[in-house]
Amino acid sequence: LPYEDNSFDFVTISFSMEFYIKPLELMREIRRVLKPAGKVIVTFNQYTWLKKSVSIWDSCGDLGHSHVWIIGAYCHYSTGFEPPQAIDLSPDPKNSKFLYAVMATKVGGAAAAIKYL
């Protein structure tokens, strides 16, 4: 990303995470440009073009919940984030339409910066 280290308080990815072919590299870049304790927020819903998404995304049987775990894994394995939180923002949970957000906070402080270099 063409930004300096520690530039942003928040970075959002809306309705496109399923298309990134290098999600760990993307999450590492997001971590780099986030300020300590900055947050990344990824939102997604069931309207995915499965023919264009990466294979891990469309191979999940449980749409929605499985994708929360995938995004959580991206945060975890890119290192430097606190454990992510998932938020169900679905307008009607009984309806088949869903909307989720996964949020992770960049580990803050000098010790954390040294640990994740």
DSSP file (Angstrom, degrees, kcal/mol; ACC not computed):
  #  RESIDUE AA STRUCTURE BP1 BP2  ACC     N-H-->O    O-->H-N    N-H-->O    O-->H-N    TCO  KAPPA ALPHA  PHI   PSI    X-CA   Y-CA   Z-CA
    1    1 A L              0   0    0      0, 0.0     2,-1.6     0, 0.0     0, 0.0   0.000 360.0 360.0 360.0 141.4    0.0    0.0    0.0
    2    2 A P        +     0   0    0      0, 0.0     2,-0.3     0, 0.0     0, 0.0  -0.192 360.0 100.5 -84.2  48.8    1.4    3.4   -0.9
    3    3 A Y  S    S-     0   0    0     -2,-1.6     3,-0.1     1,-0.0     2,-0.0  -0.922  74.2-104.0-131.0 155.9    1.2    4.8    2.7
    4    4 A E    >   -     0   0    0     -2,-0.3     3,-0.7     1,-0.1    -1,-0.0  -0.325  50.7 -83.6 -72.7 159.1    3.7    5.3    5.5
    5    5 A D  T 3  S+     0   0    0      1,-0.2    28,-0.3     2,-0.1    -1,-0.1  -0.271 111.8  14.0 -57.0 147.0    3.8    3.0    8.5
    6    6 A N  T 3  S+     0   0    0     26,-2.5    -1,-0.2    28,-0.5    28,-0.2   0.872  85.6 133.8  55.3  45.4    1.4    3.8   11.3
    7    7 A S    <   +     0   0    0     26,-1.7     2,-0.3    -3,-0.7    27,-0.2   0.725  52.5  52.6 -96.5 -25.0   -0.7    6.1    9.2
    8    8 A F  E     -a   34   0A   0     25,-2.6    27,-3.3     1,-0.1     3,-0.1  -0.871  49.2-159.1-125.2 147.4   -4.3    5.1    9.9
    9    9 A D  E    S+     0   0A   0     -2,-0.3    30,-2.6     1,-0.3     2,-0.3   0.785  89.8  20.0 -83.1 -33.6   -6.6    4.5   12.8
   10   10 A F  E     -a   39   0A   0     28,-0.2     2,-0.4     2,-0.0    -1,-0.3  -0.988  57.6-171.0-138.2 144.8   -9.0    2.3   10.7
   11   11 A V  E     -a   40   0A   0     28,-2.1    30,-2.5    -2,-0.3     2,-0.4  -0.996  16.1-164.5-130.6 132.5   -8.8    0.3    7.5
   12   12 A T  E     -a   41   0A   0     -2,-0.4     2,-0.4    28,-0.2    30,-0.2  -0.914  14.6-167.9-120.0 146.2  -11.9   -1.2    6.0
   13   13 A I  E     -a   42   0A   0     28,-2.5    30,-2.7    -2,-0.4     2,-0.6  -0.981  16.8-165.5-127.1 116.4  -12.5   -3.8    3.4
   14   14 A S  E     -a   43   0A   0     -2,-0.4    30,-0.2    28,-0.2    28,-0.1  -0.914  59.9 -30.3-114.7 117.1  -16.1   -4.0    2.2
   15   15 A F  S    S+     0   0    0     28,-2.3    -1,-0.2    -2,-0.6    29,-0.1   0.806 117.2  81.0  57.2  39.1  -17.5   -6.8    0.2
   16   16 A S    >   +     0   0    0     27,-0.4     3,-2.1    -3,-0.1     4,-0.4   0.403  47.2 104.6-148.1  -0.6  -14.3   -7.8   -1.6
   17   17 A M  G >  S+     0   0    0     26,-0.4     3,-1.2     1,-0.3    27,-0.1   0.813  76.0  66.1 -59.1 -30.5  -12.2  -10.0    0.7
   18   18 A E  G 3  S+     0   0    0      1,-0.2    36,-2.8    35,-0.1    -1,-0.3   0.583  97.1  55.8 -69.4  -8.6  -13.1  -13.1   -1.2
   19   19 A F  G <  S+     0   0    0     -3,-2.1     2,-0.4    34,-0.2    -1,-0.2   0.554  77.2 106.6-101.1  -9.9  -11.3  -11.9   -4.4
   20   20 A Y    <   -     0   0    0     -3,-1.2    34,-0.1    -4,-0.4    -4,-0.0  -0.566  48.7-165.8 -76.4 126.7   -7.8  -11.3   -2.9
   21   21 A I  S    S+     0   0    0     -2,-0.4    -1,-0.1     1,-0.2     3,-0.1   0.611  87.8  39.8 -88.2 -11.7   -5.3  -13.9   -4.1
   22   22 A K     >  +     0   0    0      1,-0.1     4,-2.1     2,-0.1    -1,-0.2  -0.530  68.0 158.6-130.6  66.8   -2.7  -12.9   -1.5
   23   23 A P  H  > S+     0   0    0      0, 0.0     4,-2.6     0, 0.0     5,-0.2   0.824  72.1  54.1 -65.9 -32.3   -4.8  -12.2    1.6
   24   24 A L  H  > S+     0   0    0      2,-0.2     4,-2.2     1,-0.2     5,-0.2   0.916 109.6  47.8 -68.4 -40.4   -1.9  -12.7    4.1
   25   25 A E  H  > S+     0   0    0      2,-0.2     4,-2.1     1,-0.2    -1,-0.2   0.911 112.4  50.5 -63.3 -40.8    0.2  -10.2    2.3
   26   26 A L  H  X S+     0   0    0     -4,-2.1     4,-2.4     1,-0.2    -2,-0.2   0.938 110.7  47.9 -61.1 -47.0   -2.7   -7.8    2.2
   27   27 A M  H  X S+     0   0    0     -4,-2.6     4,-2.5     1,-0.2    -1,-0.2   0.858 110.0  52.8 -65.2 -34.4   -3.3   -8.2    6.0
   28   28 A R  H  X S+     0   0    0     -4,-2.2     4,-2.1     2,-0.2    -1,-0.2   0.889 110.2  48.0 -66.9 -37.9    0.4   -7.6    6.7
   29   29 A E  H  X S+     0   0    0     -4,-2.1     4,-2.1     2,-0.2    -2,-0.2   0.893 110.8  51.1 -68.2 -39.1    0.3   -4.4    4.7
   30   30 A I  H  X S+     0   0    0     -4,-2.4     4,-1.4     1,-0.2    -2,-0.2   0.935 109.8  50.2 -62.0 -44.9   -2.8   -3.3    6.5
   31   31 A R  H  < S+     0   0    0     -4,-2.5     3,-0.3     1,-0.2    -2,-0.2   0.905 108.9  53.4 -58.5 -41.2   -1.1   -4.0    9.8
   32   32 A R  H  < S+     0   0    0     -4,-2.1   -26,-2.5     1,-0.2    -1,-0.2   0.905 112.2  42.3 -62.2 -43.0    1.9   -2.0    8.7
   33   33 A V  H  < S+     0   0    0     -4,-2.1   -25,-2.6   -28,-0.3   -26,-1.7   0.636  97.0  93.8 -84.3 -12.3   -0.1    1.1    7.8
   34   34 A L  E  < S-a    8   0A   0     -4,-1.4   -28,-0.5    -3,-0.3   -25,-0.2  -0.550  78.0-122.5 -76.8 143.5   -2.3    0.9   10.9
   35   35 A K  E >   -     0   0A   0    -27,-3.3     3,-2.7    -2,-0.2    71,-0.2  -0.426  50.8 -72.9 -71.0 158.4   -1.3    2.9   14.0
   36   36 A P  E 3  S+     0   0A   0      0, 0.0    72,-0.2     0, 0.0    -1,-0.2  -0.335 128.0  16.1 -53.0 134.7   -0.8    0.8   17.2
   37   37 A A  E 3  S+     0   0A   0     69,-1.1    70,-0.1     1,-0.2    71,-0.1   0.540  96.7 144.7  70.6  10.2   -4.2   -0.3   18.4
   38   38 A G  E <   -     0   0A   0     -3,-2.7    68,-3.4    69,-0.1     2,-0.4  -0.327  42.2-128.5 -70.4 162.5   -5.7    0.6   15.0
   39   39 A K  E     -aB  10 105A   0    -30,-2.6   -28,-2.1    66,-0.2     2,-0.4  -0.915  13.0-156.2-122.4 141.0   -8.5   -1.6   13.7
   40   40 A V  E     -aB  11 104A   0     64,-2.7    64,-2.2    -2,-0.4     2,-0.5  -0.946  15.7-166.9-106.9 135.6   -9.1   -3.5   10.4
   41   41 A I  E     -aB  12 103A   0    -30,-2.5   -28,-2.5    -2,-0.4     2,-0.5  -0.988   3.8-171.0-127.4 123.1  -12.8   -4.1    9.7
   42   42 A V  E     -aB  13 102A   0     60,-3.0    60,-2.9    -2,-0.5     2,-0.3  -0.962   5.9-170.7-115.8 123.3  -13.8   -6.6    7.0
   43   43 A T  E     +aB  14 101A   0    -30,-2.7   -28,-2.3    -2,-0.5   -27,-0.4  -0.871  11.8 160.0-113.2 149.3  -17.5   -6.8    6.0
   44   44 A F  E     - B   0 100A   0     56,-2.1    56,-2.7    -2,-0.3     2,-0.2  -0.984  14.0-169.5-158.6 160.1  -19.1   -9.4    3.7
   45   45 A N  E     - B   0  99A   0     -2,-0.3    54,-0.2    54,-0.2    19,-0.1  -0.730  46.8 -83.5-138.8-169.9  -22.5  -10.8    2.8
   46   46 A Q  S    S+     0   0    0     52,-0.8     2,-1.9    -2,-0.2    53,-0.1   0.570  97.7  97.1 -80.3  -7.3  -23.9  -13.7    0.9
   47   47 A Y        +     0   0    0      2,-0.1     2,-0.4     3,-0.0    -1,-0.1  -0.556  53.6 147.2 -84.4  80.0  -23.8  -11.9   -2.4
   48   48 A T        -     0   0    0     -2,-1.9     2,-1.5    -4,-0.1     3,-0.1  -0.930  53.4-131.9-117.0 136.1  -20.5  -13.3   -3.7
   49   49 A W    >>  -     0   0    0     -2,-0.4     3,-2.2     1,-0.2     4,-1.0  -0.699  26.8-171.4 -83.3  89.9  -19.6  -14.0   -7.3
   50   50 A L  T 34 S+     0   0    0     -2,-1.5    -1,-0.2     1,-0.3     3,-0.2   0.771  78.8  62.4 -60.4 -27.1  -18.3  -17.5   -6.5
   51   51 A K  T 34 S+     0   0    0      1,-0.2    -1,-0.3    -3,-0.1    -2,-0.1   0.731 112.0  38.1 -69.8 -19.1  -16.9  -17.9  -10.0
   52   52 A K  T <4 S+     0   0    0     -3,-2.2    -1,-0.2     2,-0.1    -2,-0.2   0.536  99.0  94.7-105.6 -10.2  -14.5  -15.0   -9.3
   53   53 A S  S  < S-     0   0    0     -4,-1.0   -34,-0.2    -3,-0.2   -35,-0.1  -0.369  85.8 -91.3 -82.6 162.4  -13.7  -15.7   -5.7
   54   54 A V    >>  -     0   0    0    -36,-2.8     4,-1.4   -34,-0.1     3,-0.9  -0.345  41.3-109.2 -69.2 155.4  -10.6  -17.6   -4.4
   55   55 A S  H 3> S+     0   0    0      1,-0.3     4,-1.3     2,-0.2     5,-0.1   0.826 114.7  58.4 -61.5 -36.2  -11.2  -21.3   -4.0
   56   56 A I  H 34 S+     0   0    0      1,-0.2     4,-0.3     2,-0.2    -1,-0.3   0.864 105.7  52.8 -61.5 -32.9  -11.1  -21.4   -0.2
   57   57 A W  H X4 S+     0   0    0     -3,-0.9     3,-0.7     1,-0.2    -1,-0.2   0.920 114.3  38.0 -70.1 -44.1  -14.0  -18.9   -0.2
   58   58 A D  H 3< S+     0   0    0     -4,-1.4    -1,-0.2     1,-0.2    -2,-0.2   0.544 104.7  68.8 -88.9  -4.5  -16.3  -20.9   -2.4
   59   59 A S  T 3< S+     0   0    0     -4,-1.3     2,-0.3    -5,-0.2    -1,-0.2   0.522  75.6 105.7 -87.8  -4.2  -15.4  -24.4   -1.0
   60   60 A C    <   -     0   0    0     -3,-0.7     3,-0.2    -4,-0.3     7,-0.0  -0.580  56.2-159.7 -77.9 132.7  -17.0  -23.6    2.3
   61   61 A G  S    S+     0   0    0     -2,-0.3     2,-1.1     1,-0.2    -1,-0.2   0.862  82.8  59.3 -77.7 -36.3  -20.3  -25.4    2.9
   62   62 A D  S  > S-     0   0    0      2,-0.1     4,-2.1     0, 0.0     5,-0.4  -0.729  81.8-152.9 -98.6  87.5  -21.6  -23.0    5.6
   63   63 A L  T  4 S+     0   0    0     -2,-1.1     2,-1.1     1,-0.2   -17,-0.1  -0.324  74.8  15.0 -59.4 138.8  -21.7  -19.6    3.9
   64   64 A G  T  > S+     0   0    0      1,-0.2     4,-1.7   -19,-0.1    -1,-0.2  -0.660 123.6  51.9  99.4 -77.9  -21.2  -16.9    6.4
   65   65 A H  H  > S+     0   0    0     -2,-1.1     4,-1.6     1,-0.2    -1,-0.2   0.903 110.2  49.9 -62.5 -42.2  -19.9  -18.6    9.5
   66   66 A S  H  X S+     0   0    0     -4,-2.1     4,-2.0     1,-0.2    -1,-0.2   0.874 108.5  53.6 -63.5 -35.8  -17.1  -20.3    7.6
   67   67 A H  H  > S+     0   0    0     -5,-0.4     4,-2.5     2,-0.2     5,-0.2   0.828 102.4  57.5 -70.7 -30.9  -16.1  -17.0    6.1
   68   68 A V  H  X S+     0   0    0     -4,-1.7     4,-2.4     1,-0.2    -1,-0.2   0.933 108.7  47.1 -59.5 -44.8  -15.9  -15.5    9.5
   69   69 A W  H  X S+     0   0    0     -4,-1.6     4,-2.3     2,-0.2    -2,-0.2   0.881 110.0  52.9 -65.0 -38.5  -13.3  -18.2   10.4
   70   70 A I  H  X S+     0   0    0     -4,-2.0     4,-2.2     2,-0.2    -2,-0.2   0.950 112.1  43.9 -63.2 -48.6  -11.4  -17.6    7.1
   71   71 A I  H  X S+     0   0    0     -4,-2.5     4,-2.1     1,-0.2    -2,-0.2   0.898 112.3  53.6 -64.9 -39.2  -11.0  -13.9    7.7
   72   72 A G  H  X S+     0   0    0     -4,-2.4     4,-2.5    -5,-0.2    -1,-0.2   0.895 108.1  50.5 -59.2 -40.2  -10.1  -14.6   11.4
   73   73 A A  H  X S+     0   0    0     -4,-2.3     4,-3.2     2,-0.2     5,-0.3   0.885 106.0  55.2 -66.0 -38.8   -7.4  -16.9   10.1
   74   74 A Y  H  X S+     0   0    0     -4,-2.2     4,-1.3     1,-0.2    -2,-0.2   0.928 111.2  45.1 -58.3 -44.3   -6.1  -14.3    7.8
   75   75 A C  H  X S+     0   0    0     -4,-2.1     4,-0.5     2,-0.2     6,-0.3   0.929 116.2  46.5 -64.1 -45.1   -5.8  -11.9   10.8
   76   76 A H  H >< S+     0   0    0     -4,-2.5     3,-1.1     1,-0.2    -2,-0.2   0.945 114.8  43.4 -64.0 -50.6   -4.2  -14.6   12.9
   77   77 A Y  H 3< S+     0   0    0     -4,-3.2    -1,-0.2     1,-0.3    -2,-0.2   0.649 105.9  60.7 -78.5 -14.1   -1.6  -15.9   10.5
   78   78 A S  H 3< S-     0   0    0     -4,-1.3    -1,-0.3    -5,-0.3    -2,-0.2   0.621 103.9-145.8 -80.9 -11.2   -0.6  -12.5    9.2
   79   79 A T    <<  +     0   0    0     -3,-1.1    -2,-0.1    -4,-0.5     3,-0.1   0.466  67.2  76.5  62.9 155.3    0.5  -11.9   12.9
   80   80 A G  S    S+     0   0    0      1,-0.3    27,-2.8    -4,-0.1     2,-0.4   0.537  73.1 104.0  92.8   8.0    0.4   -8.6   14.8
   81   81 A F  B     -D  106   0B   0     -6,-0.3    -1,-0.3    25,-0.3    25,-0.2  -0.925  69.9-119.7-119.6 147.1   -3.3   -8.5   15.5
   82   82 A E        -     0   0    0     23,-3.4    23,-0.1    -2,-0.4    25,-0.1  -0.332  62.0 -67.3 -65.9 163.3   -5.3   -9.3   18.6
   83   83 A P        -     0   0    0      0, 0.0    22,-0.2     0, 0.0    -1,-0.2  -0.349  65.5-115.6 -55.5 132.2   -7.8  -12.1   18.3
   84   84 A P        -     0   0    0      0, 0.0     2,-0.4     0, 0.0    20,-0.2  -0.231  20.8-141.0 -72.1 160.2  -10.5  -10.9   15.9
   85   85 A Q  E     -C  103   0A   0     18,-3.0    18,-3.1     2,-0.0     2,-0.4  -0.952   7.4-146.7-119.2 140.8  -14.1  -10.4   16.7
   86   86 A A  E     -C  102   0A   0     -2,-0.4     2,-0.4    16,-0.2    16,-0.2  -0.890  10.9-165.5-107.5 139.9  -17.1  -11.3   14.5
   87   87 A I  E     -C  101   0A   0     14,-3.1    14,-2.2    -2,-0.4     2,-0.8  -0.990  15.4-141.1-127.7 125.0  -20.2   -9.2   14.5
   88   88 A D  E     +C  100   0A   0     -2,-0.4    12,-0.2    12,-0.2    -2,-0.0  -0.772  25.4 170.3 -85.3 111.8  -23.5  -10.3   13.0
   89   89 A L        +     0   0    0     10,-2.8    11,-0.2    -2,-0.8    -1,-0.1   0.135  22.7 145.6-106.1  16.9  -25.1   -7.3   11.4
   90   90 A S        -     0   0    0      9,-0.5     8,-0.1     1,-0.1    -2,-0.0  -0.302  49.4-140.1 -59.1 134.1  -27.8   -9.2    9.6
   91   91 A P  S    S+     0   0    0      0, 0.0    -1,-0.1     0, 0.0     7,-0.1   0.843  94.7  15.5 -66.8 -31.7  -31.0   -7.1    9.3
   92   92 A D    >   -     0   0    0      5,-0.4     3,-2.4     1,-0.1     5,-0.2  -0.796  67.3-163.9-143.3  96.2  -33.2  -10.2   10.0
   93   93 A P  T 3  S+     0   0    0      0, 0.0    -1,-0.1     0, 0.0    -3,-0.0   0.744  91.6  58.8 -55.9 -24.8  -31.3  -13.2   11.5
   94   94 A K  T 3  S+     0   0    0      2,-0.0     2,-0.2     0, 0.0    -2,-0.0   0.692  93.9  82.7 -77.1 -17.5  -34.2  -15.5   10.6
   95   95 A N  S <  S-     0   0    0     -3,-2.4    -3,-0.1     2,-0.2    -5,-0.0  -0.489  89.4-121.5 -82.6 156.2  -33.9  -14.5    7.0
   96   96 A S  S    S+     0   0    0     -2,-0.2     2,-0.3     2,-0.0    -1,-0.1   0.654  87.3  95.0 -74.2 -14.2  -31.3  -16.3    4.7
   97   97 A K        -     0   0    0     -5,-0.2    -5,-0.4   -52,-0.1     2,-0.3  -0.622  58.5-175.2 -79.9 133.5  -29.6  -12.9    4.0
   98   98 A F        -     0   0    0     -2,-0.3   -52,-0.8    -8,-0.1     2,-0.3  -0.901  20.8-167.8-129.5 158.8  -26.6  -12.2    6.2
   99   99 A L  E     -B   45   0A   0     -2,-0.3   -10,-2.8   -54,-0.2    -9,-0.5  -0.943  16.7-179.7-144.0 120.5  -24.2   -9.4    6.8
  100  100 A Y  E     -BC  44  88A   0    -56,-2.7   -56,-2.1    -2,-0.3     2,-0.4  -0.881  13.9-161.7-122.0 152.9  -21.1  -10.0    8.9
  101  101 A A  E     -BC  43  87A   0    -14,-2.2   -14,-3.1    -2,-0.3     2,-0.5  -0.998   4.3-161.5-128.8 136.9  -18.2   -7.8   10.0
  102  102 A V  E     -BC  42  86A   0    -60,-2.9   -60,-3.0    -2,-0.4     2,-0.4  -0.983  13.5-171.2-116.9 128.4  -14.9   -9.2   11.3
  103  103 A M  E     +BC  41  85A   0    -18,-3.1   -18,-3.0    -2,-0.5     2,-0.4  -0.963   7.7 179.5-125.4 135.2  -12.8   -6.7   13.3
  104  104 A A  E     -B   40   0A   0    -64,-2.2   -64,-2.7    -2,-0.4     2,-0.4  -0.990  18.3-139.7-134.3 145.3   -9.2   -7.1   14.5
  105  105 A T  E     -B   39   0A   0     -2,-0.4   -23,-3.4   -66,-0.2   -66,-0.2  -0.870  23.0-118.1-106.5 132.8   -7.0   -4.7   16.5
  106  106 A K  B     -D   81   0B   0    -68,-3.4   -69,-1.1    -2,-0.4   -25,-0.3  -0.463  35.7-108.1 -66.3 135.1   -3.3   -4.2   15.7
  107  107 A V        -     0   0    0    -27,-2.8     2,-0.2    -2,-0.2   -69,-0.1  -0.454  44.8-149.1 -62.5 135.0   -1.1   -5.1   18.7
  108  108 A G        +     0   0    0    -72,-0.2     4,-0.4    -2,-0.1     3,-0.1  -0.574  42.5  53.7-108.1 169.6    0.2   -1.8   20.1
  109  109 A G  S  > S-     0   0    0     -2,-0.2     4,-1.6     2,-0.1   -72,-0.1   0.050  84.3 -81.0  94.8 160.0    3.4   -0.7   21.8
  110  110 A A  H  > S+     0   0    0      1,-0.2     4,-2.0     2,-0.2     5,-0.2   0.871 124.3  55.7 -65.5 -40.2    7.1   -0.9   21.2
  111  111 A A  H  > S+     0   0    0      1,-0.2     4,-2.0     2,-0.2    -1,-0.2   0.889 107.8  49.5 -62.0 -39.0    7.5   -4.5   22.4
  112  112 A A  H  > S+     0   0    0     -4,-0.4     4,-1.8     1,-0.2    -1,-0.2   0.886 107.4  54.7 -67.3 -38.2    4.9   -5.6   20.0
  113  113 A A  H  < S+     0   0    0     -4,-1.6     4,-0.2     1,-0.2    -2,-0.2   0.896 110.2  46.1 -63.1 -39.8    6.6   -3.8   17.1
  114  114 A I  H >< S+     0   0    0     -4,-2.0     3,-1.1     1,-0.2    -1,-0.2   0.904 109.9  54.7 -68.0 -41.0    9.8   -5.6   17.9
  115  115 A K  H 3< S+     0   0    0     -4,-2.0    -2,-0.2     1,-0.2    -1,-0.2   0.855 112.9  41.3 -61.2 -37.5    8.1   -9.0   18.2
  116  116 A Y  T 3<        0   0    0     -4,-1.8    -1,-0.2     1,-0.2    -2,-0.2   0.204 360.0 360.0-103.1  15.8    6.4   -8.8   14.7
  117  117 A L    <         0   0    0     -3,-1.1    -1,-0.2    -4,-0.2    -2,-0.1   0.494 360.0 360.0 -68.8 360.0    9.3   -7.3   12.6
